[in-house]
Amino acid sequence: MENFENWNKNVKKRNLNSNENANLNDSNQRDYDKEPIVIKNPYEFFLSNLFFFSHCGTVLVLLVFVDCMGIAEISTVFLWAFFGLGVLHVVATFYYYIIKNKCETKFTNKTIEFIINGETKRVKNLSDLEPIVKTFRLLTPSSLTEMIVFNLLIFFMVALVKMVHYLIAYYVIYLLLNCLFKFVFHFILGGNLKDFSLFPAITIYHYEVLGSAFSRGGSAGWHDIKGKFHMIYIIKKQDYLDLQKYFYDKKYINLNLVEKKF
């Protein structure tokens, strides 16, 4: 894998050969210390729900199908309880991450600051920027582990009943629910659907769980850092355009050309 310096040079070279850069070049570069970019960043809400909603929703759909087709009898009480807990989880996290806490990200000349309710929780140096990628599933190491567990469970279930069509149906429904969740909450948070994207999140730093938090006095610090401060979930087109200009000004990175990961 090429190092970050070579990666940055390659991105710069591709950008300079692209007609899109005509809109990004500006001889009077903005001073981001005097005029920082501050955007709402609801990525923790989506990170808390997208994996959960897509997989658990798929299980619910298949259970209802199995019950309706008479393949197996599933308790109606269980189905409604399963559905109710899912709705409760989404509502609770929406209240916590969107209504109660104002989550923002601030971009200056040398730093990217993650802010909650006006308080800066973490400052990242722009010099530490990792290769930027756009993500479809918002995967992090923790959710990746969860995904492996889910997939192994599904594999053994399919192996037991020898019904491959259920496995195919599972992943089709999962992808549809992934898109549906992003679609619905893009409308709720953005007020329209014209700027909707299937790759709305960009990862700018590695997912962090700092082991030193334990040595500083227990696991409390770990909960403050786990899964935070590494991603931007973009809702509004203007925010995307501002960040596109910012990353090109500071690192010669065109967001239209960065790698997309499923």
C-alpha positions as CSV (number, residue, x, y, z in Angstrom):
1,M,0.0,0.0,0.0
2,E,1.4,3.4,-1.0
3,N,2.1,5.7,1.9
4,F,0.1,8.9,2.5
5,E,2.6,11.2,0.8
6,N,2.5,9.2,-2.4
7,W,-1.2,8.9,-2.2
8,N,-1.6,12.7,-1.7
9,K,0.7,13.3,-4.7
10,N,-1.3,11.0,-6.9
11,V,-4.6,12.6,-5.9
12,K,-3.1,16.0,-6.7
13,K,-1.9,14.8,-10.1
14,R,-5.3,13.4,-11.0
15,N,-7.0,16.5,-9.8
16,L,-4.9,18.8,-11.9
17,N,-5.8,16.8,-15.0
18,S,-9.5,17.1,-14.3
19,N,-11.7,19.8,-15.6
20,E,-13.6,19.8,-12.3
21,N,-10.7,21.6,-10.7
22,A,-11.5,24.7,-12.7
23,N,-14.2,25.4,-10.1
24,L,-11.9,24.6,-7.2
25,N,-8.9,26.8,-8.0
26,D,-9.0,30.2,-6.3
27,S,-6.0,32.6,-6.2
28,N,-7.5,34.2,-3.1
29,Q,-7.6,31.2,-0.8
30,R,-9.9,31.5,2.2
31,D,-8.4,31.9,5.6
32,Y,-10.1,29.2,7.5
33,D,-8.9,30.5,10.9
34,K,-10.8,33.7,10.4
35,E,-13.7,32.1,8.4
36,P,-13.9,28.5,9.6
37,I,-16.3,26.0,8.1
38,V,-18.7,24.7,10.8
39,I,-21.2,22.0,9.7
40,K,-23.7,19.8,11.6
41,N,-22.4,16.3,11.7
42,P,-25.0,13.7,12.7
43,Y,-22.8,10.7,11.9
44,E,-23.1,9.2,15.4
45,F,-26.8,8.9,14.9
46,F,-26.4,7.0,11.6
47,L,-23.5,5.0,13.0
48,S,-25.7,3.9,15.9
49,N,-28.6,2.9,13.7
50,L,-27.7,2.0,10.2
51,F,-26.2,-1.4,10.9
52,F,-28.9,-2.1,13.5
53,F,-31.8,-1.1,11.4
54,S,-30.6,-2.8,8.3
55,H,-29.9,-6.2,9.9
56,C,-32.6,-6.3,12.5
57,G,-35.1,-5.0,10.0
58,T,-34.2,-7.8,7.6
59,V,-34.7,-10.4,10.3
60,L,-38.1,-8.9,11.1
61,V,-39.2,-9.0,7.4
62,L,-38.1,-12.6,7.0
63,L,-39.8,-13.6,10.2
64,V,-43.1,-12.0,9.1
65,F,-42.7,-13.7,5.7
66,V,-42.1,-17.1,7.3
67,D,-45.1,-16.6,9.6
68,C,-47.5,-15.4,6.8
69,M,-46.4,-18.3,4.5
70,G,-47.0,-20.9,7.2
71,I,-43.5,-22.1,7.0
72,A,-43.2,-21.6,10.8
73,E,-45.4,-20.1,13.4
74,I,-44.0,-16.9,15.0
75,S,-45.6,-15.3,18.0
76,T,-47.4,-12.1,17.1
77,V,-46.4,-10.7,20.5
78,F,-42.8,-11.4,19.7
79,L,-43.0,-9.7,16.3
80,W,-44.6,-6.6,17.8
81,A,-42.1,-6.5,20.7
82,F,-39.2,-6.9,18.2
83,F,-40.6,-4.1,16.1
84,G,-41.3,-1.9,19.1
85,L,-37.8,-2.2,20.5
86,G,-36.3,-1.3,17.1
87,V,-38.5,1.9,16.9
88,L,-37.6,2.8,20.5
89,H,-33.9,2.5,19.7
90,V,-34.2,4.8,16.7
91,V,-36.3,7.3,18.6
92,A,-34.0,7.3,21.6
93,T,-30.8,7.8,19.6
94,F,-32.5,10.5,17.4
95,Y,-33.4,12.4,20.6
96,Y,-29.9,12.0,22.1
97,Y,-27.7,12.7,19.0
98,I,-29.9,15.1,17.1
99,I,-32.2,16.9,19.5
100,K,-30.4,16.9,22.9
101,N,-26.9,17.2,21.6
102,K,-25.8,19.6,18.9
103,C,-23.0,17.8,17.1
104,E,-20.8,19.9,14.8
105,T,-17.4,19.7,13.1
106,K,-15.2,22.8,12.6
107,F,-12.6,23.1,9.9
108,T,-9.7,25.5,10.3
109,N,-6.4,26.0,8.5
110,K,-4.6,23.3,10.5
111,T,-7.2,21.4,12.5
112,I,-10.5,19.7,12.4
113,E,-12.5,20.1,15.6
114,F,-15.4,17.9,16.8
115,I,-17.8,19.9,18.9
116,I,-20.8,18.9,21.0
117,N,-23.0,21.6,22.5
118,G,-20.4,24.2,21.8
119,E,-17.7,22.3,23.7
120,T,-14.7,21.1,21.7
121,K,-14.4,17.4,22.4
122,R,-11.5,16.5,20.2
123,V,-9.1,18.3,17.9
124,K,-7.4,16.5,15.1
125,N,-4.5,17.9,13.2
126,L,-5.0,18.2,9.4
127,S,-1.4,16.9,9.0
128,D,-2.6,13.6,10.5
129,L,-5.3,13.2,7.9
130,E,-5.8,9.6,6.6
131,P,-6.7,8.9,2.9
132,I,-10.3,10.0,2.6
133,V,-12.9,7.4,1.6
134,K,-16.6,7.7,1.1
135,T,-18.5,4.8,2.8
136,F,-21.8,3.1,2.1
137,R,-22.2,1.1,5.3
138,L,-20.3,3.4,7.7
139,L,-18.3,0.4,8.9
140,T,-16.0,0.8,11.9
141,P,-14.0,-2.0,13.6
142,S,-16.8,-2.5,16.2
143,S,-19.6,-2.7,13.6
144,L,-17.3,-4.8,11.4
145,T,-17.1,-7.3,14.3
146,E,-20.8,-7.2,14.6
147,M,-21.2,-7.8,10.9
148,I,-19.0,-10.8,11.0
149,V,-21.0,-12.3,13.9
150,F,-24.3,-11.7,12.0
151,N,-22.9,-13.2,8.8
152,L,-21.6,-16.3,10.6
153,L,-25.0,-16.7,12.3
154,I,-26.7,-16.4,8.9
155,F,-24.3,-18.8,7.3
156,F,-24.9,-21.5,9.9
157,M,-28.7,-21.0,9.7
158,V,-28.6,-21.4,5.9
159,A,-26.3,-24.4,6.2
160,L,-28.8,-26.1,8.6
161,V,-31.9,-25.5,6.6
162,K,-30.2,-25.6,3.2
163,M,-32.2,-22.7,1.8
164,V,-29.8,-20.5,-0.2
165,H,-32.6,-18.3,-1.4
166,Y,-33.1,-17.0,2.1
167,L,-29.5,-15.9,2.2
168,I,-29.9,-14.1,-1.1
169,A,-33.1,-12.5,0.1
170,Y,-31.4,-11.5,3.4
171,Y,-28.7,-9.4,1.6
172,V,-31.2,-7.9,-0.9
173,I,-33.5,-6.8,1.9
174,Y,-30.5,-5.6,4.0
175,L,-29.3,-3.3,1.1
176,L,-32.8,-2.0,0.5
177,L,-33.3,-1.1,4.2
178,N,-29.8,0.5,4.4
179,C,-30.8,2.8,1.5
180,L,-34.3,3.4,3.0
181,F,-32.9,4.5,6.4
182,K,-30.5,7.0,4.8
183,F,-33.3,8.1,2.4
184,V,-35.8,8.8,5.2
185,F,-33.5,10.6,7.6
186,H,-31.9,12.6,4.8
187,F,-35.3,14.0,4.2
188,I,-36.0,14.6,7.9
189,L,-32.7,16.3,8.5
190,G,-32.2,18.0,5.2
191,G,-35.8,18.9,4.2
192,N,-35.5,17.6,0.7
193,L,-34.2,14.7,-1.4
194,K,-32.6,16.4,-4.3
195,D,-29.1,16.1,-2.8
196,F,-29.5,12.5,-1.5
197,S,-26.4,10.3,-1.9
198,L,-25.9,6.6,-1.2
199,F,-22.3,7.5,0.0
200,P,-23.0,10.4,2.3
201,A,-20.2,9.8,4.8
202,I,-16.5,10.4,4.5
203,T,-14.0,8.9,6.8
204,I,-11.1,11.2,7.5
205,Y,-9.3,9.6,10.4
206,H,-8.9,6.0,11.7
207,Y,-11.6,4.9,14.1
208,E,-10.2,5.4,17.5
209,V,-10.1,3.4,20.7
210,L,-7.2,4.8,22.7
211,G,-5.6,2.2,25.0
212,S,-4.0,4.9,27.0
213,A,-7.4,5.9,28.3
214,F,-7.3,2.8,30.6
215,S,-3.9,3.9,32.0
216,R,-5.4,7.3,32.8
217,G,-7.8,5.9,35.3
218,G,-10.2,3.3,34.2
219,S,-12.6,2.7,31.3
220,A,-14.6,5.9,31.6
221,G,-12.3,7.7,29.2
222,W,-12.7,4.8,26.7
223,H,-16.5,5.4,26.5
224,D,-15.8,9.0,25.7
225,I,-13.6,8.1,22.7
226,K,-15.0,4.8,21.4
227,G,-16.3,5.2,17.9
228,K,-16.1,8.9,17.9
229,F,-14.4,11.8,16.0
230,H,-13.4,10.2,12.7
231,M,-16.2,10.6,10.2
232,I,-18.4,13.3,8.6
233,Y,-21.9,12.6,7.5
234,I,-23.0,15.2,4.9
235,I,-26.6,16.1,4.5
236,K,-26.6,19.5,2.7
237,K,-25.1,20.1,-0.7
238,Q,-23.6,23.4,0.4
239,D,-21.7,21.6,3.2
240,Y,-20.3,19.2,0.6
241,L,-19.2,22.1,-1.7
242,D,-17.6,23.9,1.2
243,L,-15.7,20.8,2.2
244,Q,-14.7,20.0,-1.4
245,K,-13.1,23.5,-1.6
246,Y,-11.5,23.1,1.8
247,F,-9.9,19.8,1.2
248,Y,-8.6,21.0,-2.2
249,D,-7.3,24.2,-0.7
250,K,-5.5,22.5,2.1
251,K,-4.5,19.0,0.8
252,Y,-5.2,19.1,-3.0
253,I,-7.9,16.5,-2.5
254,N,-11.0,16.5,-4.8
255,L,-13.9,14.8,-2.9
256,N,-15.5,13.9,-6.2
257,L,-12.5,11.6,-7.0
258,V,-11.9,9.9,-3.6
259,E,-12.3,6.1,-3.2
260,K,-15.8,4.8,-2.5
261,K,-16.1,1.8,-0.2
262,F,-19.0,-0.5,0.1
